[in-house]
Amino acid sequence: MDVRLDAAIAASHAGGNVLSARAGDLGNVRTKSTVFDMVTDADVASGVAVVQEIAQRVEGARFVVEEPEVYALAGVCQGNLDDPEVWVIDPLDGTTSFIHGYPCYSVSVACLQNGQPVAGAVHNVPAGETTWASLGAGAFLNGRRLHCTSTERISESLMITGFPYDRTSTLDRQMTVFARLIREVHGVRRDGSAAIDCCHVAAGRADAFWEFGLMPWDLAAGVLAIRESGALITGFDGHDWTVPVRDVCAGNETLHGELLATIRESLGI
């Protein structure tokens, strides 16, 4: 196994072990960008475990972590998203679910080279599932090769989405799209971890995914899993995902095109 993929998987498990041990014992809970955007001591402790695992395996590793206090606590180098190689980490994707005891949260770990993911893992902690992928070598769930669905029509699809912390214009845009799609699809699921959502598309559990206002650490590992499963993930302009992209849609090539057109029509873009 590639050293970076091996490191990503091991690190996602290290973070997951911390979260499992701390479930039900939240410690300090504080807010960040809004009252809906929360962080716990478990987020930070998971981040420390993740980066230390990678640092032991990959010499000179640099990191971008959602929780910035991790760098000093773990004694690692803070990187930048435009570094030639950087590890992008969300140590607890689904903090709101974790706080409330809802069983859907994950650790997301990805190695980016020149702004694109080349190895990554998403550990769905409550489910005990790990999705991993490496560039050109496929995506796997607990060792099983993944393929996206071949569903061709929105009217025959199960979709998955999330709702933003920004409850102003970003939420308004999401609700506009949601109101259109919920009338046309078999169903829409929402669990609160974009990383897991991407993995569900890669695994064929959902046909497509869209969401607004996501960050690179939410998406990087999931983007690679989606691509390696045979699906597409782009911004609303139709261009392939890159680090600056915040609003995304994903699905197999045929369904992605219809979803993208529907989103753009709903938003008038």
Residue pairs with C-beta under 8 A, 6 or more apart in sequence:
2 119
2 134
2 137
3 57
3 58
4 58
4 111
4 118
4 119
4 134
5 119
5 120
5 121
5 132
5 133
5 134
5 137
6 57
7 53
7 54
7 57
7 58
7 111
7 119
8 54
8 109
8 110
8 111
8 119
8 120
8 121
8 132
8 221
9 121
9 130
9 132
10 53
10 57
11 49
11 50
11 51
11 53
11 54
11 89
11 107
11 109
11 121
12 50
12 107
12 108
12 109
12 121
12 122
12 123
12 130
13 107
13 123
13 130
14 49
14 50
14 52
14 53
15 46
15 47
15 49
15 50
15 91
15 92
15 107
15 109
15 123
16 46
16 106
16 107
16 123
16 125
17 49
18 42
18 45
18 46
18 49
19 42
19 46
19 92
19 98
19 105
19 107
19 125
20 125
22 40
22 41
22 42
22 45
23 98
23 101
24 101
26 40
26 41
26 42
26 98
26 99
27 40
27 41
27 42
28 40
28 41
29 38
29 39
29 40
29 99
30 38
30 39
30 40
31 37
31 38
31 39
32 38
32 39
33 165
33 166
34 165
34 166
34 167
36 96
36 165
36 167
37 165
38 95
38 96
38 99
39 67
39 95
40 92
40 95
40 98
40 99
42 92
42 98
43 66
43 67
43 91
43 92
43 95
44 67
44 69
44 70
44 73
44 91
46 91
46 92
46 107
47 65
47 66
47 67
47 70
47 74
47 89
47 91
48 70
48 73
48 74
49 91
50 65
50 89
50 91
50 107
50 109
51 61
51 63
51 65
51 70
51 71
51 74
51 76
51 87
51 89
52 74
52 76
54 61
54 63
54 87
54 109
55 61
55 74
55 76
58 87
60 77
61 76
61 77
61 87
62 76
62 77
62 78
62 79
62 80
62 83
62 85
62 86
62 87
63 70
63 71
63 76
63 77
63 78
63 79
63 86
63 87
63 88
63 89
64 78
64 79
64 80
64 81
64 86
64 87
64 88
64 89
64 216
64 217
65 71
65 89
65 90
65 91
65 217
66 89
66 90
66 91
66 215
66 217
67 91
68 78
70 76
70 91
71 77
71 78
79 86
79 87
80 86
81 88
81 112
81 115
81 216
81 243
82 115
82 243
83 112
84 113
84 114
85 111
85 112
85 113
86 111
86 112
87 109
87 110
87 111
87 112
88 109
88 110
88 111
88 112
88 117
88 216
88 217
88 220
88 221
89 107
89 108
89 109
89 110
89 217
90 106
90 107
90 108
90 195
90 215
90 217
90 218
91 107
92 98
92 105
92 106
92 107
93 105
93 106
93 107
93 108
93 122
93 193
93 194
93 195
93 196
93 217
93 218
94 104
94 105
94 106
94 191
94 192
94 193
94 196
95 105
96 102
96 192
97 103
97 104
97 105
97 191
97 192
97 193
98 105
102 192
103 126
103 127
104 124
104 126
104 127
104 191
104 192
104 193
104 196
105 124
105 125
105 126
105 192
105 193
105 196
106 122
106 123
106 124
106 125
106 193
106 195
106 196
107 122
107 123
107 125
108 120
108 121
108 122
108 195
108 217
108 218
108 220
108 221
108 222
109 120
109 121
109 122
109 221
110 117
110 119
110 120
110 121
110 220
110 221
110 223
110 224
111 117
111 118
111 119
111 120
112 118
112 216
112 220
112 243
115 242
115 243
116 135
116 242
117 133
117 135
117 220
117 221
117 223
117 224
118 134
118 135
118 224
119 132
119 133
119 134
119 135
119 224
120 132
120 133
120 134
120 220
120 221
120 222
120 223
120 224
120 225
121 130
121 131
121 132
121 133
121 221
122 130
122 131
122 132
122 195
122 196
122 198
122 199
122 221
122 222
122 225
123 129
123 130
124 130
124 131
124 193
124 196
124 199
129 141
129 142
129 199
130 141
130 142
131 139
131 140
131 141
131 146
131 199
131 202
131 203
131 221
131 225
132 139
132 140
132 225
133 139
133 140
133 202
133 221
133 224
133 225
133 227
133 228
134 224
134 228
135 224
135 228
136 228
137 228
138 145
138 146
138 228
138 229
139 145
139 146
139 202
139 224
139 225
139 226
139 228
139 229
140 146
141 199
141 202
141 203
146 202
146 203
146 204
146 225
146 228
146 229
147 204
147 229
147 230
148 201
148 202
148 204
148 207
148 226
148 229
148 230
148 231
148 251
148 252
149 204
149 207
149 252
149 255
150 252
150 254
151 157
151 207
151 208
151 251
151 252
151 255
152 252
152 254
152 255
152 258
153 255
153 258
154 181
154 184
154 185
154 208
154 255
154 258
154 259
154 262
155 184
155 185
155 186
156 186
156 207
157 185
157 186
157 207
157 208
157 251
157 255
158 185
158 186
158 187
158 188
158 189
158 205
158 206
158 207
159 181
159 185
159 187
159 188
159 189
159 206
159 207
159 208
159 209
159 210
159 259
160 188
160 189
160 190
160 191
160 197
160 200
160 201
160 206
160 208
160 209
161 174
161 178
161 188
161 189
161 190
161 197
161 209
161 210
161 211
162 190
162 191
162 192
162 193
162 194
162 197
162 211
162 214
163 171
163 174
163 190
164 170
164 171
164 174
164 211
164 212
164 213
165 213
166 213
170 212
170 213
173 212
173 267
174 211
174 212
176 266
176 267
177 210
177 262
177 263
177 266
177 267
178 188
180 262
180 266
181 188
181 262
182 188
184 262
189 200
189 206
191 197
194 211
194 214
194 218
194 219
194 222
195 218
195 219
195 221
195 222
196 222
197 206
197 209
197 211
197 222
198 209
198 219
198 221
198 222
198 223
198 225
198 226
198 233
198 250
199 222
199 225
200 206
200 209
201 207
201 208
201 209
201 226
201 229
201 231
201 250
201 251
202 222
202 225
202 226
202 228
202 229
202 231
203 229
204 229
207 251
207 252
207 255
208 249
208 250
208 251
208 252
208 255
208 256
208 259
209 233
209 248
209 249
209 250
209 251
210 247
210 248
210 249
210 250
210 259
210 263
211 247
211 248
212 246
212 247
213 246
213 247
214 246
214 247
214 248
215 246
216 243
219 233
219 241
219 248
223 233
223 241
226 232
226 233
226 250
227 233
230 252
231 250
231 251
231 252
231 253
231 256
232 240
232 250
232 251
232 252
232 253
232 256
233 240
233 241
233 248
233 249
233 250
234 240
234 241
234 245
234 248
234 249
234 250
234 256
234 260
235 241
235 242
235 245
235 246
235 247
235 248
236 247
236 248
236 249
236 260
236 263
236 264
236 267
236 269
238 260
239 245
241 248
249 256
249 259
249 260
249 263
250 256
251 259
